[in-house]
């Protein structure tokens, strides 16, 4: 498994107009490989990322957001974070590049009785700026 492909994933995510293509690239090269799940270390919840996930959930009209069972794995040599969480009862996968404040969510929803996946790109730049704004 070639972890340098995470650099390509970052470019694809940054430039994507077809989010399905980004997720397929991630799954083909990483997500479906057992050895990938042994790479990286569990990291503490990042308040900026959590706020971005919350705001994304609100934008999907999911009401007040409750995250649970959140696990984030960091691969620092590539500046990459991936993981999963539950938004209410809906499973959600996360891809995130903290240095550029961009990420993507894949969330499985039940809409009109049918299971539906939604792919969403988000930026956390505004949340980062809000938490690190100078008071001068």
C-alpha positions, 0 to 999 in steps of 0.5 A, spaced: 500 500 500 502 506 497 501 512 503 503 517 498 497 516 494 494 520 500 497 526 497 493 525 490 487 524 495 488 531 498 488 534 491 482 530 488 478 532 494 480 539 494 478 540 486 473 535 486 466 536 483 464 529 483 465 527 490 463 520 488 470 519 485 473 522 491 470 516 495 471 511 490 479 513 490 479 513 497 476 506 498 480 503 492 486 505 495 485 505 502 479 504 505 478 497 503 485 495 505 486 491 511 493 494 512 491 501 512 486 500 518 493 498 522 496 505 520 496 511 524 494 512 531 487 514 534 487 522 536 483 526 540 477 529 538 479 536 534 474 541 536 474 545 529 473 538 525 467 537 530 464 543 529 465 543 521 461 536 522 456 539 526 455 545 521 455 540 515 449 536 519 445 542 520 446 544 513 443 537 511 437 539 515 438 534 521 436 538 526 440 539 533 446 535 532 448 529 537 455 526 535 456 519 538 461 514 537 466 518 534 473 515 532 479 519 529 485 516 526 491 521 524 496 519 519 501 525 521 506 524 516 501 526 511 497 531 515 491 526 514 485 524 519 480 519 517 474 516 522 467 515 523 462 518 527 454 517 528 450 523 527 444 521 531 443 514 528 446 515 522 453 512 520 458 517 518 465 517 515 470 522 515 476 524 511 480 531 513 486 535 512 487 539 517 492 543 514 488 546 509 482 545 513 478 541 508 474 535 509 469 530 506 463 526 509 459 520 507 453 519 511 448 514 510 441 517 511 434 514 511 430 518 506 422 516 505 424 509 507 430 508 503 437 508 505 441 514 501 448 516 502 450 523 501 457 526 500 459 532 502 465 537 502 466 542 508 471 547 510 473 548 517 477 555 515 472 559 518 471 555 525 479 555 525 479 563 524 474 564 530 477 560 535 484 563 533 482 570 532 486 575 536 482 580 541 487 586 539 
